[in-house]
């Protein structure tokens, strides 16, 4: 087993599979629940809300 992992091609392939599976599991966990997915969709605009408030304050200030 260690000899198989010692080969750079095999280690890279195994690492790719591990990271891909981890990524897929995270995506399924985040969007698997409709409640959690809806909350994340609401939060995606938060960075832009601060910019809009700054623009409004500059016009009135």
Secondary structure, 3 states (H helix, E strand, C coil): CHHHHHCHHHHHHHHHHHHHHHHHHHHHHHHHCHHHHHHHHHHCCHHHHHHHHHHHHHHHC
